[in-house]
């Protein structure tokens, strides 16, 4: 039975367990403390499903069972050697091999000509404002993380997101200006099509 590399949450679980054995609740708390839910969708139902799958594929093992007070028993998991090898292989592939990602914005902007120019300008300006808000919030978060004394590698994915948001802001500014001035390629036909 081959493990399918489809859920980034499985990658995060393997990575966390290379640090130390943990139970799923501790995994979720650690991810939240590190703001990893910014880049990996996290919910408890999915987490337990991922843990079960990793265990079934022998990438992690039940290392212990903890009981504290009235709380239910918690299984503590540890990564196996096979799990560590899978983690490293998966990371190499994710980082080295560009994958086609189908982003919603790209789908929408590919059909922007179906909207009248003024309406397209309005929605792009709204997106630009939302991106500016995201940039501000991310800058605050990065400052907070840096202030905690964490090394940049602990939040490098947020640095990457910051660069991508800056690039998107720049493209949105270009598109807004070109649409407003009527210099975006095909603008006369676009305008005529909506008269």
C-alpha positions in Angstrom: 0.0 0.0 0.0 1.6 3.2 -1.2 1.2 6.5 0.7 -0.3 9.2 -1.5 1.2 12.7 -1.0 -1.9 14.7 -1.3 -2.4 16.4 2.1 0.1 19.0 3.3 -1.3 18.3 6.9 0.4 14.8 6.7 3.7 16.5 5.8 3.3 18.8 8.8 2.5 15.9 11.1 5.6 14.0 9.9 7.7 17.2 10.4 6.4 17.8 13.9 7.1 14.2 14.9 10.7 14.5 13.9 11.1 17.0 16.7 9.6 14.7 19.4 6.7 12.3 19.9 3.3 14.0 20.3 -0.3 13.3 20.6 -2.6 14.9 17.9 -3.9 17.7 20.2 -0.3 18.7 20.9 0.4 18.7 17.2 -2.5 21.1 16.6 -1.5 23.4 19.4 2.1 23.5 18.1 1.0 24.3 14.6 -1.2 27.1 15.9 1.6 28.5 18.1 3.8 28.6 15.0 1.1 30.1 12.8 1.3 27.1 10.4 -2.4 27.2 9.9 -1.6 30.2 7.7 -0.2 27.8 5.1 -1.7 24.4 6.0 -5.4 23.9 6.5 -5.9 22.6 10.0 -9.0 21.1 11.7 -9.1 18.4 14.3 -11.2 16.0 12.2 -8.7 16.1 9.3 -5.8 15.8 11.7 -7.1 12.6 13.2 -7.8 11.2 9.8 -4.2 12.1 8.7 -2.7 10.5 11.8 -4.7 7.3 11.2 -3.5 7.2 7.6 0.1 7.8 8.5 -0.1 5.1 11.2 -1.8 2.6 8.7 1.1 3.2 6.3 3.6 2.7 9.1 5.1 6.2 8.7 4.3 6.9 12.4 3.9 4.5 15.3 2.0 4.7 18.6 4.8 5.3 21.1 2.8 5.6 24.3 -0.6 6.3 25.8 -1.0 9.2 28.3 -3.7 9.6 30.9 -4.0 12.8 32.8 -6.8 13.2 35.4 -10.3 12.9 34.1 -9.2 13.4 30.5 -9.5 10.6 28.0 -6.4 8.6 27.1 -4.2 10.2 24.5 -2.0 8.2 22.1 1.4 9.7 21.6 2.9 9.1 18.1 6.5 9.0 16.9 7.8 9.1 13.4 9.3 5.8 12.0 12.5 5.6 10.0 10.3 5.0 6.9 8.3 8.1 7.9 11.4 10.2 8.1 12.6 9.0 4.7 9.1 9.7 3.2 9.2 13.2 4.8 12.6 14.0 3.2 11.6 12.6 -0.2 8.3 14.6 -0.1 10.1 17.8 0.8 12.6 17.4 -1.9 9.8 16.9 -4.5 7.7 19.9 -3.2 10.6 22.3 -3.2 12.5 21.2 -6.4 9.6 20.4 -8.7 7.3 23.2 -9.7 3.7 21.9 -9.7 0.7 23.4 -11.5 -1.5 24.9 -8.9 -5.0 26.0 -9.9 -5.6 29.2 -8.1 -9.0 30.8 -7.9 -7.8 34.3 -8.7 -6.0 33.1 -11.9 -9.3 31.4 -13.0 -11.2 34.6 -12.4 -8.7 37.0 -13.9 -8.5 34.8 -17.0 -12.1 35.8 -17.7 -12.0 39.4 -16.5 -13.0 40.6 -20.0 -16.5 39.2 -19.5 -17.1 42.0 -17.0 -17.5 45.6 -18.2 -14.2 47.5 -17.8 -15.5 49.8 -15.0 -16.8 46.7 -13.0 -13.5 44.9 -13.6 -11.6 47.9 -12.3 -13.8 48.0 -9.2 -13.3 44.3 -8.3 -9.5 44.5 -9.0 -9.3 47.6 -6.8 -11.1 45.8 -4.0 -8.7 42.9 -4.3 -5.8 45.3 -4.2 -7.1 46.7 -1.0 -7.5 43.2 0.5 -4.0 42.4 -0.5 -2.7 45.6 1.2 -4.5 44.5 4.4 -3.0 41.0 4.1 0.5 42.6 3.7 0.0 44.8 6.8 -1.2 41.8 8.9 1.6 39.7 7.7 4.2 42.4 8.4 2.8 42.6 12.0 3.0 38.8 12.4 6.5 38.6 11.0 7.6 41.4 13.4 6.1 39.4 16.3 7.8 36.2 15.3 11.1 37.9 14.9 10.6 39.5 18.3 10.2 36.0 19.8 13.7 35.3 18.9 12.8 32.6 16.4 15.2 32.1 13.5 14.0 33.0 10.1 13.8 29.4 9.1 11.0 28.9 11.6 8.7 31.1 9.5 10.4 31.2 6.1 7.1 30.3 4.4 5.6 33.5 5.6 8.6 35.4 4.1 7.8 33.7 0.8 4.1 34.7 1.1 5.1 38.3 1.8 7.1 38.3 -1.5 4.2 36.7 -3.4 1.8 39.3 -2.0 4.1 42.1 -2.9 4.4 40.8 -6.4 0.6 40.5 -6.7 0.1 44.0 -5.4 2.5 45.3 -8.1 0.6 43.4 -10.8 -2.7 44.6 -9.5 -1.4 48.2 -9.6 -0.3 47.7 -13.2 -3.6 46.2 -14.3 -5.6 49.0 -12.5 -3.6 51.7 -14.2 -3.7 50.0 -17.6 -7.5 49.5 -17.3 -8.1 53.1 -16.1 -6.0 54.5 -18.9 -7.3 52.1 -21.5 -3.8 50.8 -22.4 -4.3 47.1 -21.4 -4.0 45.1 -24.6 -7.4 44.6 -26.3 -9.0 47.4 -24.3 -11.0 49.0 -27.3 -12.6 45.6 -28.1 -13.3 45.0 -24.4 -15.0 48.4 -24.1 -16.9 48.0 -27.4 -18.1 44.5 -26.3 -19.9 46.0 -23.3 -21.5 49.0 -24.9 
